């Protein structure tokens, strides 16, 4: 899935697969790594996607781990789109 996130631009398909993996209780560390990779490579997540990921994560893994997502947001590896950093443009230029 990591290669799909880096090389592919089918965000909707990746989000659906990520949510499916969360509902099947895949390993939390792996899910978090995929979420952060997706957020970085997309230059942030759309508002609706951002909220969906938080909601699904809390429903599947519990509110106790919400601090992980909020901490990642503070560090800038899990964020909403801002337009400052565009991974797709960088990838296309090279």
C-alpha positions, -999 to +999 in steps of 0.1 A: +000+000+000+029+023+006+039+022-031+004+030-041+003+060-018+036+074-031+031+067-068-007+067-073-031+096-073-063+076-066-069+092-032-105+080-029-095+043-034-066+046-009-089+062+017-115+034+012-088+008+016-073+025+047-107+027+064-113-009+056-080-019+072-089+001+103-123-016+106-105-050+103-083-039+133-050-039+114-019-031+136-022+005+149+014+014+141+011+004+105-022+022+101-008+054+116+023+051+093-001+048+063-022+078+074+008+100+079+024+089+046-009+097+028-011+131+045+024+140+036+023+129+000-010+145-007+002+178+008-024+175+035-059+159+034-091+174+022-114+185+051-139+156+046-111+130+043-094+144+074-126+141+095-134+107+081-100+093+091-102+107+126-137+094+130-129+059+117-097+057+137-115+067+170-143+042+163-119+014+156-091+020+181-108+041+208-106+076+220-075+068+241-053+070+210-067+103+197-037+121+213-015+103+187-033+119+158-034+153+175+003+151+183+010+142+146-011+172+136+011+195+158+042+180+142+028+186+107+027+150+095-011+148+097-028+179+084-055+194+063-046+208+029-031+242+031-016+248-004+019+255+010+034+221+000+022+202-030+037+167-032+019+160-065+035+190-082+070+180-070+064+144-080+052+154-115+082+178-120+106+150-115 
